[in-house]
Amino acid sequence: MNENIKILETKVLSDNWYTLNKVTYEHRDKQGNWTTQSREAYDRGNGATIDRK
């Protein structure tokens, strides 16, 4: 498991054709500072996509 990422919350936004999740996590940068970020990701079974902002 990656020690630089802590998943804080996973929330289901939609469960229609595919599942859309909003994932909130903390990321540690090279200087050791933690930042909170969130991304939306579609779960399509054998693959997933991430909406990069």
N, CA, C and O atoms as a Tinker XYZ file with bonds, in Angstrom:
   212  protein
     1  N      0.848000   -1.183000    0.000000    73     2
     2  CA     0.000000    0.000000    0.000000    64     1     3
     3  C      0.887000    1.238000    0.000000    63     2     4     5
     4  O      1.948000    1.248000    0.624000    81     3
     5  N      0.455000    2.270000   -0.695000    73     3     6
     6  CA     1.209000    3.511000   -0.796000    64     5     7
     7  C      1.115000    4.291000    0.514000    63     6     8     9
     8  O      0.019000    4.628000    0.962000    81     7
     9  N      2.263000    4.578000    1.126000    73     7    10
    10  CA     2.294000    5.290000    2.408000    64     9    11
    11  C      2.042000    6.785000    2.258000    63    10    12    13
    12  O      1.858000    7.479000    3.257000    81    11
    13  N      2.029000    7.292000    1.028000    73    11    14
    14  CA     1.825000    8.719000    0.788000    64    13    15
    15  C      0.370000    9.077000    0.529000    63    14    16    17
    16  O      0.060000   10.242000    0.276000    81    15
    17  N     -0.529000    8.100000    0.588000    73    15    18
    18  CA    -1.954000    8.345000    0.341000    64    17    19
    19  C     -2.780000    7.684000    1.439000    63    18    20    21
    20  O     -2.574000    6.517000    1.770000    81    19
    21  N     -3.720000    8.449000    2.000000    73    19    22
    22  CA    -4.680000    7.926000    2.983000    64    21    23
    23  C     -6.078000    8.211000    2.456000    63    22    24    25
    24  O     -6.448000    9.373000    2.290000    81    23
    25  N     -6.854000    7.179000    2.193000    73    23    26
    26  CA    -8.236000    7.371000    1.749000    64    25    27
    27  C     -9.091000    7.705000    2.967000    63    26    28    29
    28  O     -9.138000    6.942000    3.932000    81    27
    29  N     -9.761000    8.844000    2.914000    73    27    30
    30  CA   -10.579000    9.310000    4.029000    64    29    31
    31  C    -12.035000    8.895000    3.885000    63    30    32    33
    32  O    -12.678000    8.520000    4.865000    81    31
    33  N    -12.565000    8.962000    2.647000    73    31    34
    34  CA   -13.988000    8.669000    2.432000    64    33    35
    35  C    -14.223000    8.272000    0.982000    63    34    36    37
    36  O    -13.627000    8.834000    0.063000    81    35
    37  N    -15.094000    7.301000    0.795000    73    35    38
    38  CA   -15.572000    6.935000   -0.536000    64    37    39
    39  C    -17.090000    7.007000   -0.502000    63    38    40    41
    40  O    -17.731000    6.336000    0.308000    81    39
    41  N    -17.665000    7.820000   -1.381000    73    39    42
    42  CA   -19.110000    8.056000   -1.389000    64    41    43
    43  C    -19.660000    7.711000   -2.769000    63    42    44    45
    44  O    -19.121000    8.162000   -3.779000    81    43
    45  N    -20.729000    6.915000   -2.821000    73    43    46
    46  CA   -21.367000    6.560000   -4.087000    64    45    47
    47  C    -22.257000    7.723000   -4.520000    63    46    48    49
    48  O    -23.186000    8.105000   -3.808000    81    47
    49  N    -21.960000    8.282000   -5.699000    73    47    50
    50  CA   -22.758000    9.384000   -6.242000    64    49    51
    51  C    -23.863000    8.884000   -7.161000    63    50    52    53
    52  O    -24.939000    9.480000   -7.224000    81    51
    53  N    -23.600000    7.786000   -7.877000    73    51    54
    54  CA   -24.572000    7.227000   -8.809000    64    53    55
    55  C    -24.316000    5.736000   -8.946000    63    54    56    57
    56  O    -23.168000    5.291000   -8.956000    81    55
    57  N    -25.384000    4.976000   -9.051000    73    55    58
    58  CA   -25.269000    3.527000   -9.230000    64    57    59
    59  C    -26.204000    3.093000  -10.350000    63    58    60    61
    60  O    -26.983000    2.153000  -10.192000    81    59
    61  N    -26.120000    3.789000  -11.490000    73    59    62
    62  CA   -26.964000    3.469000  -12.631000    64    61    63
    63  C    -26.258000    2.455000  -13.518000    63    62    64    65
    64  O    -26.052000    1.315000  -13.100000    81    63
    65  N    -25.887000    2.837000  -14.716000    73    63    66
    66  CA   -25.221000    1.910000  -15.640000    64    65    67
    67  C    -23.885000    1.451000  -15.065000    63    66    68    69
    68  O    -23.574000    0.260000  -15.073000    81    67
    69  N    -23.095000    2.406000  -14.564000    73    67    70
    70  CA   -21.847000    2.128000  -13.847000    64    69    71
    71  C    -21.919000    2.837000  -12.505000    63    70    72    73
    72  O    -22.801000    3.667000  -12.288000    81    71
    73  N    -21.001000    2.517000  -11.607000    73    71    74
    74  CA   -20.970000    3.162000  -10.304000    64    73    75
    75  C    -20.013000    4.351000  -10.349000    63    74    76    77
    76  O    -18.859000    4.221000  -10.757000    81    75
    77  N    -20.511000    5.510000   -9.923000    73    75    78
    78  CA   -19.691000    6.712000   -9.837000    64    77    79
    79  C    -19.411000    6.994000   -8.369000    63    78    80    81
    80  O    -20.338000    7.189000   -7.583000    81    79
    81  N    -18.133000    7.015000   -7.997000    73    79    82
    82  CA   -17.719000    7.262000   -6.623000    64    81    83
    83  C    -16.992000    8.592000   -6.515000    63    82    84    85
    84  O    -16.299000    9.014000   -7.441000    81    83
    85  N    -17.159000    9.244000   -5.373000    73    83    86
    86  CA   -16.336000   10.402000   -5.036000    64    85    87
    87  C    -15.397000    9.952000   -3.922000    63    86    88    89
    88  O    -15.844000    9.537000   -2.853000    81    87
    89  N    -14.106000   10.035000   -4.177000    73    87    90
    90  CA   -13.094000    9.584000   -3.225000    64    89    91
    91  C    -12.373000   10.809000   -2.674000    63    90    92    93
    92  O    -11.829000   11.612000   -3.432000    81    91
    93  N    -12.372000   10.946000   -1.354000    73    91    94
    94  CA   -11.639000   12.010000   -0.682000    64    93    95
    95  C    -10.445000   11.369000    0.012000    63    94    96    97
    96  O    -10.581000   10.373000    0.722000    81    95
    97  N     -9.273000   11.958000   -0.206000    73    95    98
    98  CA    -8.049000   11.361000    0.324000    64    97    99
    99  C     -7.041000   12.442000    0.683000    63    98   100   101
   100  O     -7.158000   13.593000    0.261000    81    99
   101  N     -6.045000   12.043000    1.474000    73    99   102
   102  CA    -4.923000   12.914000    1.785000    64   101   103
   103  C     -3.708000   12.407000    1.032000    63   102   104   105
   104  O     -3.482000   11.201000    0.936000    81   103
   105  N     -2.926000   13.338000    0.497000    73   103   106
   106  CA    -1.721000   13.000000   -0.252000    64   105   107
   107  C     -0.531000   13.720000    0.378000    63   106   108   109
   108  O     -0.593000   14.922000    0.639000    81   107
   109  N      0.558000   12.977000    0.622000    73   107   110
   110  CA     1.771000   13.585000    1.175000    64   109   111
   111  C      2.734000   13.899000    0.036000    63   110   112   113
   112  O      3.078000   13.022000   -0.756000    81   111
   113  N      3.167000   15.163000   -0.042000    73   111   114
   114  CA     4.099000   15.556000   -1.105000    64   113   115
   115  C      5.546000   15.247000   -0.700000    63   114   116   117
   116  O      5.792000   14.688000    0.369000    81   115
   117  N      6.484000   15.611000   -1.550000    73   115   118
   118  CA     7.899000   15.293000   -1.318000    64   117   119
   119  C      8.474000   15.997000   -0.094000    63   118   120   121
   120  O      9.453000   15.527000    0.486000    81   119
   121  N      7.871000   17.127000    0.306000    73   119   122
   122  CA     8.326000   17.847000    1.493000    64   121   123
   123  C      7.697000   17.304000    2.777000    63   122   124   125
   124  O      8.047000   17.753000    3.868000    81   123
   125  N      6.779000   16.349000    2.663000    73   123   126
   126  CA     6.129000   15.756000    3.827000    64   125   127
   127  C      4.833000   16.422000    4.226000    63   126   128   129
   128  O      4.253000   16.064000    5.251000    81   127
   129  N      4.355000   17.390000    3.439000    73   127   130
   130  CA     3.100000   18.081000    3.739000    64   129   131
   131  C      1.917000   17.277000    3.217000    63   130   132   133
   132  O      1.957000   16.735000    2.112000    81   131
   133  N      0.855000   17.206000    4.031000    73   131   134
   134  CA    -0.360000   16.494000    3.636000    64   133   135
   135  C     -1.365000   17.485000    3.060000    63   134   136   137
   136  O     -1.570000   18.556000    3.630000    81   135
   137  N     -1.989000   17.144000    1.946000    73   135   138
   138  CA    -3.069000   17.940000    1.370000    64   137   139
   139  C     -4.270000   17.033000    1.135000    63   138   140   141
   140  O     -4.116000   15.864000    0.782000    81   139
   141  N     -5.460000   17.576000    1.333000    73   139   142
   142  CA    -6.690000   16.829000    1.098000    64   141   143
   143  C     -7.172000   17.111000   -0.313000    63   142   144   145
   144  O     -7.248000   18.265000   -0.736000    81   143
   145  N     -7.498000   16.046000   -1.041000    73   143   146
   146  CA    -7.979000   16.156000   -2.410000    64   145   147
   147  C     -9.175000   15.225000   -2.577000    63   146   148   149
   148  O     -9.376000   14.311000   -1.776000    81   147
   149  N     -9.968000   15.462000   -3.621000    73   147   150
   150  CA   -11.068000   14.551000   -3.941000    64   149   151
   151  C    -11.148000   14.389000   -5.447000    63   150   152   153
   152  O    -10.844000   15.310000   -6.206000    81   151
   153  N    -11.560000   13.209000   -5.863000    73   151   154
   154  CA   -11.700000   12.879000   -7.277000    64   153   155
   155  C    -12.965000   12.042000   -7.448000    63   154   156   157
   156  O    -13.404000   11.352000   -6.528000    81   155
   157  N    -13.536000   12.121000   -8.644000    73   155   158
   158  CA   -14.664000   11.263000   -9.002000    64   157   159
   159  C    -14.149000   10.169000   -9.924000    63   158   160   161
   160  O    -13.372000   10.432000  -10.841000    81   159
   161  N    -14.587000    8.938000   -9.675000    73   159   162
   162  CA   -14.105000    7.803000  -10.468000    64   161   163
   163  C    -15.269000    6.879000  -10.801000    63   162   164   165
   164  O    -16.061000    6.525000   -9.928000    81   163
   165  N    -15.368000    6.490000  -12.071000    73   163   166
   166  CA   -16.350000    5.503000  -12.505000    64   165   167
   167  C    -15.776000    4.111000  -12.309000    63   166   168   169
   168  O    -14.640000    3.843000  -12.702000    81   167
   169  N    -16.553000    3.227000  -11.704000    73   167   170
   170  CA   -16.175000    1.825000  -11.567000    64   169   171
   171  C    -16.935000    1.043000  -12.622000    63   170   172   173
   172  O    -18.160000    0.942000  -12.572000    81   171
   173  N    -16.201000    0.491000  -13.577000    73   171   174
   174  CA   -16.815000   -0.258000  -14.676000    64   173   175
   175  C    -16.505000   -1.746000  -14.566000    63   174   176   177
   176  O    -16.499000   -2.449000  -15.577000    81   175
   177  N    -16.252000   -2.228000  -13.375000    73   175   178
   178  CA   -15.947000   -3.642000  -13.189000    64   177   179
   179  C    -14.468000   -3.913000  -13.356000    63   178   180   181
   180  O    -13.710000   -3.836000  -12.389000    81   179
   181  N    -14.042000   -4.233000  -14.580000    73   179   182
   182  CA   -12.647000   -4.580000  -14.821000    64   181   183
   183  C    -11.745000   -3.375000  -15.049000    63   182   184   185
   184  O    -10.541000   -3.545000  -15.242000    81   183
   185  N    -12.284000   -2.183000  -15.032000    73   183   186
   186  CA   -11.476000   -0.983000  -15.246000    64   185   187
   187  C    -12.097000    0.196000  -14.536000    63   186   188   189
   188  O    -13.246000    0.131000  -14.097000    81   187
   189  N    -11.340000    1.275000  -14.420000    73   187   190
   190  CA   -11.847000    2.485000  -13.774000    64   189   191
   191  C    -11.244000    3.697000  -14.466000    63   190   192   193
   192  O    -10.191000    3.609000  -15.096000    81   191
   193  N    -11.932000    4.836000  -14.338000    73   191   194
   194  CA   -11.400000    6.098000  -14.851000    64   193   195
   195  C    -11.357000    7.107000  -13.720000    63   194   196   197
   196  O    -12.116000    7.009000  -12.756000    81   195
   197  N    -10.471000    8.070000  -13.843000    73   195   198
   198  CA   -10.359000    9.132000  -12.850000    64   197   199
   199  C    -10.517000   10.463000  -13.561000    63   198   200   201
   200  O     -9.862000   10.719000  -14.571000    81   199
   201  N    -11.388000   11.310000  -13.028000    73   199   202
   202  CA   -11.590000   12.651000  -13.562000    64   201   203
   203  C    -10.545000   13.557000  -12.931000    63   202   204   205
   204  O    -10.672000   13.937000  -11.768000    81   203
   205  N     -9.516000   13.904000  -13.687000    73   203   206
   206  CA    -8.426000   14.738000  -13.175000    64   205   207
   207  C     -8.783000   16.203000  -13.353000    63   206   208   209
   208  O     -9.178000   16.623000  -14.441000    81   207
   209  N     -8.649000   16.964000  -12.312000    73   207   210
   210  CA    -8.992000   18.393000  -12.340000    64   209   211
   211  C     -7.753000   19.236000  -12.257000    63   210   212
   212  O     -7.840000   20.464000  -12.266000    81   211
